[in-house]
Amino acid sequence: MSQGQLKQITVYPIKSTAGIHTNHSYVESLGLSFDRRFMLVNPRGQFITARTVPELTQVHTAIVDNGLQVRAPGMPSLTIDKRNFGDMQLDVTVWSDDFKAVWCHRDYDTWFSEFLGQKCRLVFIGDEHDSLRNQADNDGALSFADGYPLLLISQASLDDLNQRAQSPVVMDQFRPNLVVSGTPAFAEDSWRKIRIGEVEFSVEKPCSRCVFTTLDPQTATKSPDNEPLQTLQKYRKGEDGNVYFGQNLKPLNRGKISVFDKVEVLDVRQPEQYVNHAPKHLSAAPLHNQWPAGELKTLLCVAVEQESHDVKTFRFMAKPEHRFHYQAGQYISISLEIDGHPVKRTYTLSSTPSRPDLISITVKRVPKGKASNWLHDTFQAGDTLQALPPAGQFHLGKADQAPLLMISAGVGITPMLSMLRQISDGHQARDIVFLHSAKQPQDLLCQSELDFIASLQPQIQWQYFLTQTTAKEAELLGYQAGRISQGDLAKVADLTTRQVFVCGPAAFMEQVKQDLLALGLPKEQYFDESFGLFECEQSPAVDCQILFDSWDTMVSGNNQQTVLEQAENAGLALPFSCRGGMCGACKVRLDSGEVNTLSDSALTPQEQEQGIILACSCIPQTDLVISQH
């Protein structure tokens, strides 16, 4: 049984120091290659961790040939070279385990002693073939890990915790080796045996948590609220008095694992039961949005999830806290500051209003796209941004209880995810046909979650189309090769009775629309959306002149920003609302010049013929003359 997908792999070469995220790893009997093979000990050989020396979390490592490259605040970089190690072994202790480890070098001891402000030594445990530590109760060799080779946590479990905690908690505070997504919260509690990639793992026991989890990984400071322990004590406390979060794993064989590998559950067990005294604290917040149209609010990012090689999901809570009220399929407009300049973008909400404490946007990295690349490379959990309230006419409420046909391409799946999540959460027995197009299998988003929804909603019919995969390869995967054609649409049962939602690139939607209308679909049953999904690659910067004729203003502009943004930079107050090409509030007339149109879905064919454009969704390509609509 497949349940979830591997989303993150992390190794910690030196115990208690910062982790390294990697896309692939080889699993040995000791755990992940390079994981906790080094450790610092005091002069008595007792292990040193960030529980008592939090500065350790500020030490960052990179794996290089024959060793590590190490850096820390205020220190010169250090190269640890295994070829400098001698044969000397030290008696060391990790908890109750006494064993021997290889002493590395006095120069390394000096570097770490200076940074930590106390005498210490760096030791090495070797590889799985010469490890000097064995645990009788763990049935095998162990690295410098506390008690088990690996730790696994699901993203949903962290999300659940953040809906109860008094302050945001990030995944790095728990220092997992493996993070999985596409599962219900705490699904991992019921797993006994799983397979990821080439490796089977035994799920040994829940992981007890300590004060280490209260450290901010970025600053090494302790949480003033004692989070997450404060909340875990209220709903994840065992009969022994310990609190538990995550599962300890032991590999049953050697092999390779990779990000995006499916998590296959081979055996299950009855999970531990915990008394819950920690209700989701945002439930006490206002039930209604309290977010007037046009008002910017601060959103705090509580999680960032890698969906595919070029797509990330960003999850937010409101500050000050309130529950979000919106329709499944609507969008949100965000304001960013990039390199000192304001940048505004509009993205569909991929979250569902049936889970009102958090909202999410799912963003594809676009080559040379300013906002998407900045979000992918810079924005992280704990950061904030400004946003306008959810809006838009493309939403599930348009369909009432009518049968649905959902058609999407690429990251255009995001509003469909919101709708399907709401339908699944509400246990609605809807007649739904869902057709989705992607380039290759690795471009399919949230497939594990969609498979899970499909198992709960057997009345939903699914079909995936792969446009850059051979027919044979697609067939082996259970998919269809090629684009969604009129013939494929003609096979949809009761087509003309369905409400149809389409989202994807403009050319894709236009072709689908024409095919559907040709097959007899009433035009009023068709809805589409494309804004904010396909950020354009930036062309080489070129200056241009923009005459805002109705405002008697000439602006020295460029071919990088929208007409609306350049008007605002010049101090002009053009009308706007969604900033995503949907509402039509920013209609202006293009009297001369050429623009790159990002979206025109709010315009009628007659308006397009009359030269009407959307200021928020057009980028100058030549000198322009603009007048009021």
PAGU-611294 format. One record per residue (C-alpha): chain; residue number from 1; x, y, z; residue in three letters. Coordinates in steps of 0.1 Angstrom, whole numbers, always signed. Layout:
PAGU-611294
REC|A|NUM|X|Y|Z|ALA
...
//
This chain:
PAGU-611294
REC|A|1|+0|+0|+0|MET
REC|A|2|+15|+33|-11|SER
REC|A|3|+10|+62|+14|GLN
REC|A|4|+29|+93|+9|GLY
REC|A|5|+61|+104|-8|GLN
REC|A|6|+96|+111|+5|LEU
REC|A|7|+100|+149|+5|LYS
REC|A|8|+133|+156|+23|GLN
REC|A|9|+165|+138|+32|ILE
REC|A|10|+188|+153|+57|THR
REC|A|11|+222|+141|+71|VAL
REC|A|12|+240|+156|+101|TYR
REC|A|13|+277|+148|+96|PRO
REC|A|14|+287|+160|+130|ILE
REC|A|15|+263|+152|+158|LYS
REC|A|16|+241|+182|+169|SER
REC|A|17|+253|+205|+141|THR
REC|A|18|+233|+218|+112|ALA
REC|A|19|+219|+194|+87|GLY
REC|A|20|+225|+190|+50|ILE
REC|A|21|+195|+185|+27|HIS
REC|A|22|+202|+161|-2|THR
REC|A|23|+182|+147|-30|ASN
REC|A|24|+197|+111|-28|HIS
REC|A|25|+213|+90|-1|SER
REC|A|26|+227|+56|+3|TYR
REC|A|27|+214|+37|+33|VAL
REC|A|28|+238|+15|+53|GLU
REC|A|29|+233|-4|+85|SER
REC|A|30|+244|+26|+105|LEU
REC|A|31|+218|+48|+87|GLY
REC|A|32|+223|+73|+60|LEU
REC|A|33|+258|+77|+46|SER
REC|A|34|+277|+105|+63|PHE
REC|A|35|+251|+108|+90|ASP
REC|A|36|+265|+114|+125|ARG
REC|A|37|+298|+99|+118|ARG
REC|A|38|+316|+127|+138|PHE
REC|A|39|+310|+138|+173|MET
REC|A|40|+325|+162|+199|LEU
REC|A|41|+334|+149|+233|VAL
REC|A|42|+347|+166|+265|ASN
REC|A|43|+380|+157|+281|PRO
REC|A|44|+363|+128|+299|ARG
REC|A|45|+350|+114|+266|GLY
REC|A|46|+314|+123|+272|GLN
REC|A|47|+294|+134|+242|PHE
REC|A|48|+286|+170|+237|ILE
REC|A|49|+252|+180|+222|THR
REC|A|50|+233|+212|+216|ALA
REC|A|51|+211|+203|+246|ARG
REC|A|52|+238|+219|+267|THR
REC|A|53|+259|+237|+241|VAL
REC|A|54|+233|+253|+217|PRO
REC|A|55|+261|+270|+197|GLU
REC|A|56|+267|+236|+180|LEU
REC|A|57|+236|+242|+158|THR
REC|A|58|+254|+271|+142|GLN
REC|A|59|+282|+249|+128|VAL
REC|A|60|+275|+241|+91|HIS
REC|A|61|+292|+214|+71|THR
REC|A|62|+297|+204|+35|ALA
REC|A|63|+308|+170|+24|ILE
REC|A|64|+340|+170|+3|VAL
REC|A|65|+365|+145|-9|ASP
REC|A|66|+381|+127|+21|ASN
REC|A|67|+361|+147|+47|GLY
REC|A|68|+342|+178|+55|LEU
REC|A|69|+344|+216|+51|GLN
REC|A|70|+332|+233|+83|VAL
REC|A|71|+322|+269|+90|ARG
REC|A|72|+308|+287|+120|ALA
REC|A|73|+301|+324|+129|PRO
REC|A|74|+333|+343|+136|GLY
REC|A|75|+356|+314|+127|MET
REC|A|76|+378|+307|+96|PRO
REC|A|77|+366|+277|+76|SER
REC|A|78|+380|+244|+86|LEU
REC|A|79|+388|+214|+64|THR
REC|A|80|+385|+180|+80|ILE
REC|A|81|+406|+155|+61|ASP
REC|A|82|+404|+118|+70|LYS
REC|A|83|+439|+113|+57|ARG
REC|A|84|+451|+133|+88|ASN
REC|A|85|+435|+109|+112|PHE
REC|A|86|+458|+87|+132|GLY
REC|A|87|+453|+53|+148|ASP
REC|A|88|+446|+66|+183|MET
REC|A|89|+412|+56|+198|GLN
REC|A|90|+394|+73|+227|LEU
REC|A|91|+370|+59|+252|ASP
REC|A|92|+337|+78|+246|VAL
REC|A|93|+302|+77|+260|THR
REC|A|94|+268|+83|+243|VAL
REC|A|95|+241|+81|+270|TRP
REC|A|96|+248|+46|+286|SER
REC|A|97|+269|+33|+257|ASP
REC|A|98|+306|+31|+263|ASP
REC|A|99|+327|+24|+233|PHE
REC|A|100|+358|+35|+214|LYS
REC|A|101|+360|+61|+186|ALA
REC|A|102|+389|+73|+164|VAL
REC|A|103|+404|+106|+175|TRP
REC|A|104|+407|+129|+145|CYS
REC|A|105|+434|+156|+150|HIS
REC|A|106|+445|+182|+175|ARG
REC|A|107|+441|+210|+150|ASP
REC|A|108|+404|+202|+147|TYR
REC|A|109|+401|+200|+185|ASP
REC|A|110|+416|+235|+187|THR
REC|A|111|+391|+250|+162|TRP
REC|A|112|+360|+236|+179|PHE
REC|A|113|+373|+244|+214|SER
REC|A|114|+378|+280|+204|GLU
REC|A|115|+343|+283|+189|PHE
REC|A|116|+325|+266|+217|LEU
REC|A|117|+346|+282|+245|GLY
REC|A|118|+354|+249|+261|GLN
REC|A|119|+379|+221|+256|LYS
REC|A|120|+367|+193|+234|CYS
REC|A|121|+378|+167|+210|ARG
REC|A|122|+365|+156|+176|LEU
REC|A|123|+361|+118|+171|VAL
REC|A|124|+350|+96|+142|PHE
REC|A|125|+332|+64|+142|ILE
REC|A|126|+341|+50|+108|GLY
REC|A|127|+318|+32|+84|ASP
REC|A|128|+295|+3|+88|GLU
REC|A|129|+323|-22|+84|HIS
REC|A|130|+345|-9|+112|ASP
REC|A|131|+320|+8|+136|SER
REC|A|132|+331|+4|+172|LEU
REC|A|133|+297|+9|+187|ARG
REC|A|134|+271|-19|+190|ASN
REC|A|135|+239|-19|+209|GLN
REC|A|136|+226|-52|+221|ALA
REC|A|137|+190|-39|+223|ASP
REC|A|138|+193|-24|+188|ASN
REC|A|139|+205|-56|+172|ASP
REC|A|140|+235|-41|+154|GLY
REC|A|141|+259|-13|+149|ALA
REC|A|142|+250|+23|+154|LEU
REC|A|143|+266|+56|+146|SER
REC|A|144|+268|+85|+171|PHE
REC|A|145|+229|+88|+168|ALA
REC|A|146|+212|+88|+202|ASP
REC|A|147|+195|+54|+199|GLY
REC|A|148|+184|+45|+164|TYR
REC|A|149|+198|+49|+129|PRO
REC|A|150|+171|+72|+114|LEU
REC|A|151|+142|+95|+123|LEU
REC|A|152|+111|+100|+101|LEU
REC|A|153|+84|+126|+105|ILE
REC|A|154|+55|+135|+82|SER
REC|A|155|+48|+170|+71|GLN
REC|A|156|+12|+166|+80|ALA
REC|A|157|+22|+159|+116|SER
REC|A|158|+41|+192|+118|LEU
REC|A|159|+12|+210|+103|ASP
REC|A|160|-11|+196|+129|ASP
REC|A|161|+13|+207|+157|LEU
REC|A|162|+15|+242|+143|ASN
REC|A|163|-23|+245|+144|GLN
REC|A|164|-20|+239|+182|ARG
REC|A|165|+13|+255|+192|ALA
REC|A|166|+15|+290|+206|GLN
REC|A|167|+44|+299|+182|SER
REC|A|168|+54|+285|+148|PRO
REC|A|169|+76|+254|+148|VAL
REC|A|170|+98|+244|+119|VAL
REC|A|171|+108|+209|+108|MET
REC|A|172|+145|+215|+114|ASP
REC|A|173|+138|+218|+152|GLN
REC|A|174|+131|+180|+152|PHE
REC|A|175|+161|+171|+131|ARG
REC|A|176|+146|+143|+111|PRO
REC|A|177|+165|+123|+85|ASN
REC|A|178|+134|+117|+64|LEU
REC|A|179|+103|+139|+59|VAL
REC|A|180|+73|+124|+41|VAL
REC|A|181|+42|+142|+27|SER
REC|A|182|+9|+132|+12|GLY
REC|A|183|-2|+114|+44|THR
REC|A|184|-27|+122|+72|PRO
REC|A|185|-12|+137|+104|ALA
REC|A|186|+6|+110|+124|PHE
REC|A|187|+0|+83|+99|ALA
REC|A|188|+35|+72|+107|GLU
REC|A|189|+24|+61|+142|ASP
REC|A|190|+6|+31|+127|SER
REC|A|191|+35|+19|+104|TRP
REC|A|192|+54|-12|+114|ARG
REC|A|193|+74|-17|+81|LYS
REC|A|194|+78|+5|+51|ILE
REC|A|195|+98|+6|+18|ARG
REC|A|196|+113|+37|+3|ILE
REC|A|197|+133|+34|-29|GLY
REC|A|198|+155|+3|-26|GLU
REC|A|199|+153|+0|+12|VAL
REC|A|200|+129|-15|+36|GLU
REC|A|201|+128|-1|+71|PHE
REC|A|202|+115|-14|+104|SER
REC|A|203|+96|+13|+123|VAL
REC|A|204|+110|+7|+157|GLU
REC|A|205|+93|+31|+182|LYS
REC|A|206|+81|+66|+186|PRO
REC|A|207|+108|+92|+192|CYS
REC|A|208|+108|+109|+226|SER
REC|A|209|+116|+146|+225|ARG
REC|A|210|+137|+168|+247|CYS
REC|A|211|+147|+204|+252|VAL
REC|A|212|+168|+203|+220|PHE
REC|A|213|+136|+208|+200|THR
REC|A|214|+130|+242|+216|THR
REC|A|215|+161|+257|+199|LEU
REC|A|216|+157|+280|+169|ASP
REC|A|217|+179|+264|+142|PRO
REC|A|218|+188|+298|+128|GLN
REC|A|219|+197|+316|+160|THR
REC|A|220|+204|+288|+186|ALA
REC|A|221|+181|+306|+210|THR
REC|A|222|+155|+288|+231|LYS
REC|A|223|+118|+293|+225|SER
REC|A|224|+104|+318|+250|PRO
REC|A|225|+72|+297|+249|ASP
REC|A|226|+90|+264|+254|ASN
REC|A|227|+76|+253|+221|GLU
REC|A|228|+71|+227|+208|PRO
REC|A|229|+74|+208|+242|LEU
REC|A|230|+47|+230|+258|GLN
REC|A|231|+21|+218|+232|THR
REC|A|232|+35|+182|+228|LEU
REC|A|233|+30|+177|+266|GLN
REC|A|234|-7|+184|+261|LYS
REC|A|235|-14|+159|+233|TYR
REC|A|236|+15|+136|+226|ARG
REC|A|237|+25|+126|+262|LYS
REC|A|238|+30|+89|+268|GLY
REC|A|239|+22|+70|+300|GLU
REC|A|240|+59|+71|+309|ASP
REC|A|241|+58|+109|+310|GLY
REC|A|242|+78|+114|+278|ASN
REC|A|243|+65|+133|+248|VAL
REC|A|244|+67|+117|+214|TYR
REC|A|245|+69|+131|+179|PHE
REC|A|246|+83|+112|+149|GLY
REC|A|247|+93|+75|+145|GLN
REC|A|248|+127|+59|+149|ASN
REC|A|249|+136|+36|+120|LEU
REC|A|250|+161|+8|+114|LYS
REC|A|251|+171|-2|+78|PRO
REC|A|252|+166|-38|+70|LEU
REC|A|253|+189|-37|+39|ASN
REC|A|254|+213|-14|+21|ARG
REC|A|255|+203|+6|-9|GLY
REC|A|256|+195|+40|-24|LYS
REC|A|257|+167|+63|-16|ILE
REC|A|258|+157|+96|-33|SER
REC|A|259|+135|+125|-28|VAL
REC|A|260|+101|+119|-45|PHE
REC|A|261|+103|+81|-38|ASP
REC|A|262|+70|+67|-28|LYS
REC|A|263|+65|+55|+7|VAL
REC|A|264|+51|+20|+6|GLU
REC|A|265|+35|+7|+38|VAL
REC|A|266|+43|-30|+41|LEU
REC|A|267|+29|-37|+76|ASP
REC|A|268|+9|-17|+101|VAL
REC|A|269|+2|-18|+139|ARG
REC|A|270|-21|-3|+164|GLN
REC|A|271|-7|+32|+171|PRO
REC|A|272|+0|+46|+205|GLU
REC|A|273|-29|+65|+220|GLN
REC|A|274|-23|+99|+236|TYR
REC|A|275|-48|+120|+256|VAL
REC|A|276|-54|+152|+237|ASN
REC|A|277|-56|+184|+258|HIS
REC|A|278|-43|+207|+230|ALA
REC|A|279|-72|+218|+208|PRO
REC|A|280|-63|+236|+176|LYS
REC|A|281|-58|+271|+191|HIS
REC|A|282|-69|+290|+160|LEU
REC|A|283|-104|+275|+164|SER
REC|A|284|-109|+301|+191|ALA
REC|A|285|-100|+328|+166|ALA
REC|A|286|-128|+347|+147|PRO
REC|A|287|-148|+323|+126|LEU
REC|A|288|-152|+349|+99|HIS
REC|A|289|-124|+363|+78|ASN
REC|A|290|-122|+398|+93|GLN
REC|A|291|-103|+407|+62|TRP
REC|A|292|-118|+436|+43|PRO
REC|A|293|-113|+438|+5|ALA
REC|A|294|-82|+458|-4|GLY
REC|A|295|-66|+455|+30|GLU
REC|A|296|-31|+441|+33|LEU
REC|A|297|-25|+416|+60|LYS
REC|A|298|+7|+399|+73|THR
REC|A|299|+10|+362|+66|LEU
REC|A|300|+36|+341|+85|LEU
REC|A|301|+51|+312|+66|CYS
REC|A|302|+50|+281|+89|VAL
REC|A|303|+62|+255|+63|ALA
REC|A|304|+77|+251|+29|VAL
REC|A|305|+72|+218|+11|GLU
REC|A|306|+90|+206|-20|GLN
REC|A|307|+63|+192|-43|GLU
REC|A|308|+85|+184|-73|SER
REC|A|309|+119|+194|-88|HIS
REC|A|310|+106|+228|-96|ASP
REC|A|311|+74|+233|-75|VAL
REC|A|312|+72|+243|-38|LYS
REC|A|313|+42|+248|-15|THR
REC|A|314|+43|+276|+10|PHE
REC|A|315|+19|+274|+40|ARG
REC|A|316|+8|+304|+60|PHE
REC|A|317|-10|+314|+91|MET
REC|A|318|-25|+349|+97|ALA
REC|A|319|-8|+374|+120|LYS
REC|A|320|-27|+384|+141|PRO
REC|A|321|-44|+351|+141|GLU
REC|A|322|-77|+344|+125|HIS
REC|A|323|-93|+317|+105|ARG
REC|A|324|-94|+321|+67|PHE
REC|A|325|-127|+322|+49|HIS
REC|A|326|-127|+317|+11|TYR
REC|A|327|-140|+295|-17|GLN
REC|A|328|-121|+265|-30|ALA
REC|A|329|-104|+277|-62|GLY
REC|A|330|-99|+314|-54|GLN
REC|A|331|-66|+332|-55|TYR
REC|A|332|-46|+355|-33|ILE
REC|A|333|-24|+385|-42|SER
REC|A|334|+9|+388|-24|ILE
REC|A|335|+34|+417|-21|SER
REC|A|336|+71|+409|-19|LEU
REC|A|337|+102|+431|-15|GLU
REC|A|338|+130|+418|-38|ILE
REC|A|339|+163|+436|-40|ASP
REC|A|340|+147|+467|-24|GLY
REC|A|341|+118|+468|-50|HIS
REC|A|342|+82|+459|-45|PRO
REC|A|343|+70|+429|-65|VAL
REC|A|344|+33|+418|-66|LYS
REC|A|345|+21|+384|-78|ARG
REC|A|346|-12|+365|-77|THR
REC|A|347|-14|+328|-70|TYR
REC|A|348|-42|+303|-66|THR
REC|A|349|-48|+289|-32|LEU
REC|A|350|-40|+252|-32|SER
REC|A|351|-52|+248|+4|SER
REC|A|352|-88|+241|+12|THR
REC|A|353|-113|+262|+31|PRO
REC|A|354|-123|+231|+50|SER
REC|A|355|-91|+235|+70|ARG
REC|A|356|-94|+272|+78|PRO
REC|A|357|-64|+277|+100|ASP
REC|A|358|-38|+277|+73|LEU
REC|A|359|-37|+288|+36|ILE
REC|A|360|-12|+276|+10|SER
REC|A|361|+1|+287|-24|ILE
REC|A|362|+19|+263|-47|THR
REC|A|363|+46|+280|-69|VAL
REC|A|364|+64|+267|-99|LYS
REC|A|365|+100|+280|-105|ARG
REC|A|366|+100|+298|-138|VAL
REC|A|367|+134|+304|-155|PRO
REC|A|368|+144|+340|-149|LYS
REC|A|369|+110|+346|-131|GLY
REC|A|370|+117|+372|-105|LYS
REC|A|371|+91|+362|-79|ALA
REC|A|372|+91|+325|-83|SER
REC|A|373|+129|+322|-81|ASN
REC|A|374|+130|+345|-51|TRP
REC|A|375|+104|+324|-33|LEU
REC|A|376|+122|+292|-41|HIS
REC|A|377|+157|+304|-32|ASP
REC|A|378|+151|+328|-3|THR
REC|A|379|+117|+326|+13|PHE
REC|A|380|+115|+301|+42|GLN
REC|A|381|+95|+291|+72|ALA
REC|A|382|+94|+320|+97|GLY
REC|A|383|+94|+347|+70|ASP
REC|A|384|+64|+369|+64|THR
REC|A|385|+48|+387|+35|LEU
REC|A|386|+19|+410|+28|GLN
REC|A|387|-13|+398|+11|ALA
REC|A|388|-47|+409|-1|LEU
REC|A|389|-77|+388|+9|PRO
REC|A|390|-87|+358|-12|PRO
REC|A|391|-109|+367|-42|ALA
REC|A|392|-120|+355|-76|GLY
REC|A|393|-150|+340|-95|GLN
REC|A|394|-133|+307|-103|PHE
REC|A|395|-144|+285|-74|HIS
REC|A|396|-164|+255|-64|LEU
REC|A|397|-194|+275|-54|GLY
REC|A|398|-202|+280|-90|LYS
REC|A|399|-211|+244|-95|ALA
REC|A|400|-236|+238|-66|ASP
REC|A|401|-240|+200|-66|GLN
REC|A|402|-238|+195|-103|ALA
REC|A|403|-215|+168|-118|PRO
REC|A|404|-180|+182|-124|LEU
REC|A|405|-153|+180|-151|LEU
REC|A|406|-119|+193|-139|MET
REC|A|407|-92|+198|-165|ILE
REC|A|408|-57|+211|-157|SER
REC|A|409|-22|+213|-170|ALA
REC|A|410|+11|+216|-151|GLY
REC|A|411|+8|+238|-120|VAL
REC|A|412|-27|+247|-131|GLY
REC|A|413|-37|+218|-109|ILE
REC|A|414|-36|+241|-78|THR
REC|A|415|-72|+252|-78|PRO
REC|A|416|-83|+216|-85|MET
REC|A|417|-63|+205|-55|LEU
REC|A|418|-82|+230|-33|SER
REC|A|419|-116|+218|-47|MET
REC|A|420|-108|+181|-44|LEU
REC|A|421|-95|+185|-8|ARG
REC|A|422|-127|+203|+2|GLN
REC|A|423|-148|+176|-15|ILE
REC|A|424|-129|+149|+2|SER
REC|A|425|-129|+166|+36|ASP
REC|A|426|-167|+170|+33|GLY
REC|A|427|-172|+134|+23|HIS
REC|A|428|-192|+146|-7|GLN
REC|A|429|-203|+119|-31|ALA
REC|A|430|-197|+140|-62|ARG
REC|A|431|-197|+128|-98|ASP
REC|A|432|-163|+140|-109|ILE
REC|A|433|-141|+134|-139|VAL
REC|A|434|-106|+148|-135|PHE
REC|A|435|-82|+151|-164|LEU
REC|A|436|-47|+164|-158|HIS
REC|A|437|-18|+170|-182|SER
REC|A|438|+19|+171|-174|ALA
REC|A|439|+51|+168|-193|LYS
REC|A|440|+67|+138|-175|GLN
REC|A|441|+59|+116|-145|PRO
REC|A|442|+82|+137|-122|GLN
REC|A|443|+60|+167|-130|ASP
REC|A|444|+29|+152|-115|LEU
REC|A|445|+21|+171|-83|LEU
REC|A|446|+7|+157|-51|CYS
REC|A|447|+1|+123|-68|GLN
REC|A|448|+2|+103|-35|SER
REC|A|449|-24|+126|-19|GLU
REC|A|450|-46|+124|-50|LEU
REC|A|451|-43|+86|-50|ASP
REC|A|452|-54|+87|-13|PHE
REC|A|453|-84|+108|-22|ILE
REC|A|454|-92|+85|-50|ALA
REC|A|455|-93|+56|-25|SER
REC|A|456|-118|+75|-4|LEU
REC|A|457|-138|+88|-34|GLN
REC|A|458|-143|+58|-58|PRO
REC|A|459|-169|+78|-78|GLN
REC|A|460|-141|+102|-90|ILE
REC|A|461|-126|+92|-124|GLN
REC|A|462|-90|+101|-129|TRP
REC|A|463|-69|+103|-161|GLN
REC|A|464|-33|+116|-164|TYR
REC|A|465|-18|+127|-197|PHE
REC|A|466|+19|+129|-203|LEU
REC|A|467|+30|+151|-232|THR
REC|A|468|+67|+143|-233|GLN
REC|A|469|+66|+106|-225|THR
REC|A|470|+64|+77|-250|THR
REC|A|471|+31|+58|-253|ALA
REC|A|472|+49|+26|-240|LYS
REC|A|473|+63|+44|-209|GLU
REC|A|474|+29|+61|-202|ALA
REC|A|475|+10|+28|-206|GLU
REC|A|476|+34|+11|-181|LEU
REC|A|477|+26|+38|-156|LEU
REC|A|478|-12|+36|-162|GLY
REC|A|479|-12|+70|-179|TYR
REC|A|480|-20|+82|-214|GLN
REC|A|481|+6|+97|-237|ALA
REC|A|482|-1|+130|-256|GLY
REC|A|483|-22|+160|-251|ARG
REC|A|484|-59|+161|-240|ILE
REC|A|485|-77|+160|-273|SER
REC|A|486|-113|+166|-284|GLN
REC|A|487|-116|+128|-287|GLY
REC|A|488|-106|+124|-250|ASP
REC|A|489|-132|+150|-240|LEU
REC|A|490|-159|+133|-261|ALA
REC|A|491|-154|+101|-240|LYS
REC|A|492|-165|+119|-208|VAL
REC|A|493|-199|+106|-198|ALA
REC|A|494|-227|+131|-196|ASP
REC|A|495|-203|+158|-208|LEU
REC|A|496|-230|+185|-215|THR
REC|A|497|-245|+182|-180|THR
REC|A|498|-213|+189|-162|ARG
REC|A|499|-199|+222|-148|GLN
REC|A|500|-163|+224|-162|VAL
REC|A|501|-133|+240|-145|PHE
REC|A|502|-102|+245|-166|VAL
REC|A|503|-68|+258|-154|CYS
REC|A|504|-35|+259|-173|GLY
REC|A|505|-16|+279|-199|PRO
REC|A|506|-37|+303|-220|ALA
REC|A|507|-32|+283|-252|ALA
REC|A|508|-41|+250|-234|PHE
REC|A|509|-73|+265|-220|MET
REC|A|510|-83|+281|-253|GLU
REC|A|511|-80|+248|-271|GLN
REC|A|512|-99|+229|-244|VAL
REC|A|513|-126|+255|-245|LYS
REC|A|514|-131|+253|-282|GLN
REC|A|515|-132|+215|-281|ASP
REC|A|516|-158|+215|-253|LEU
REC|A|517|-180|+241|-270|LEU
REC|A|518|-177|+221|-303|ALA
REC|A|519|-189|+190|-284|LEU
REC|A|520|-220|+209|-272|GLY
REC|A|521|-211|+221|-237|LEU
REC|A|522|-232|+252|-229|PRO
REC|A|523|-209|+282|-226|LYS
REC|A|524|-223|+292|-192|GLU
REC|A|525|-211|+258|-177|GLN
REC|A|526|-174|+266|-186|TYR
REC|A|527|-150|+284|-161|PHE
REC|A|528|-113|+289|-165|ASP
REC|A|529|-84|+306|-148|GLU
REC|A|530|-47|+311|-157|SER
REC|A|531|-35|+341|-137|PHE
REC|A|532|-4|+340|-115|GLY
REC|A|533|+5|+305|-126|LEU
REC|A|534|+28|+311|-156|PHE
REC|A|535|+52|+339|-146|GLU
REC|A|536|+71|+349|-177|CYS
REC|A|537|+108|+346|-183|GLU
REC|A|538|+123|+380|-181|GLN
REC|A|539|+135|+393|-214|SER
REC|A|540|+167|+414|-215|PRO
REC|A|541|+160|+448|-200|ALA
REC|A|542|+150|+475|-226|VAL
REC|A|543|+139|+510|-218|ASP
REC|A|544|+106|+523|-233|CYS
REC|A|545|+84|+553|-230|GLN
REC|A|546|+49|+551|-217|ILE
REC|A|547|+25|+580|-222|LEU
REC|A|548|-4|+577|-198|PHE
REC|A|549|-25|+600|-220|ASP
REC|A|550|-55|+604|-198|SER
REC|A|551|-33|+613|-169|TRP
REC|A|552|-11|+637|-188|ASP
REC|A|553|+20|+618|-177|THR
REC|A|554|+50|+604|-196|MET
REC|A|555|+69|+577|-178|VAL
REC|A|556|+104|+563|-186|SER
REC|A|557|+96|+527|-183|GLY
REC|A|558|+109|+492|-191|ASN
REC|A|559|+99|+458|-204|ASN
REC|A|560|+102|+441|-170|GLN
REC|A|561|+72|+454|-150|GLN
REC|A|562|+35|+455|-158|THR
REC|A|563|+18|+486|-169|VAL
REC|A|564|+1|+489|-136|LEU
REC|A|565|+33|+486|-116|GLU
REC|A|566|+50|+513|-137|GLN
REC|A|567|+21|+536|-133|ALA
REC|A|568|+22|+532|-96|GLU
REC|A|569|+59|+538|-95|ASN
REC|A|570|+52|+571|-113|ALA
REC|A|571|+26|+580|-86|GLY
REC|A|572|-4|+574|-108|LEU
REC|A|573|-35|+559|-92|ALA
REC|A|574|-49|+535|-117|LEU
REC|A|575|-78|+514|-105|PRO
REC|A|576|-70|+478|-96|PHE
REC|A|577|-82|+449|-74|SER
REC|A|578|-70|+414|-79|CYS
REC|A|579|-37|+423|-97|ARG
REC|A|580|-40|+389|-114|GLY
REC|A|581|-60|+395|-146|GLY
REC|A|582|-93|+381|-132|MET
REC|A|583|-115|+410|-120|CYS
REC|A|584|-111|+435|-148|GLY
REC|A|585|-109|+465|-125|ALA
REC|A|586|-77|+477|-142|CYS
REC|A|587|-89|+479|-177|LYS
REC|A|588|-72|+505|-199|VAL
REC|A|589|-70|+512|-236|ARG
REC|A|590|-39|+505|-255|LEU
REC|A|591|-38|+533|-282|ASP
REC|A|592|-5|+523|-296|SER
REC|A|593|+25|+500|-290|GLY
REC|A|594|+29|+463|-282|GLU
REC|A|595|+26|+445|-249|VAL
REC|A|596|+32|+409|-237|ASN
REC|A|597|-2|+398|-224|THR
REC|A|598|+0|+375|-193|LEU
REC|A|599|-38|+372|-189|SER
REC|A|600|-69|+385|-207|ASP
REC|A|601|-95|+363|-191|SER
REC|A|602|-114|+393|-177|ALA
REC|A|603|-119|+407|-212|LEU
REC|A|604|-147|+400|-237|THR
REC|A|605|-137|+394|-273|PRO
REC|A|606|-153|+427|-282|GLN
REC|A|607|-131|+445|-256|GLU
REC|A|608|-100|+428|-270|GLN
REC|A|609|-108|+440|-305|GLU
REC|A|610|-112|+475|-292|GLN
REC|A|611|-77|+475|-277|GLY
REC|A|612|-87|+471|-241|ILE
REC|A|613|-60|+455|-219|ILE
REC|A|614|-55|+447|-183|LEU
REC|A|615|-29|+470|-168|ALA
REC|A|616|-20|+444|-142|CYS
REC|A|617|-13|+417|-167|SER
REC|A|618|+5|+434|-196|CYS
REC|A|619|+42|+442|-199|ILE
REC|A|620|+54|+468|-224|PRO
REC|A|621|+75|+455|-254|GLN
REC|A|622|+77|+489|-272|THR
REC|A|623|+68|+525|-264|ASP
REC|A|624|+31|+527|-254|LEU
REC|A|625|+3|+552|-253|VAL
REC|A|626|-23|+543|-226|ILE
REC|A|627|-57|+560|-220|SER
REC|A|628|-87|+554|-197|GLN
REC|A|629|-112|+527|-207|HIS
//
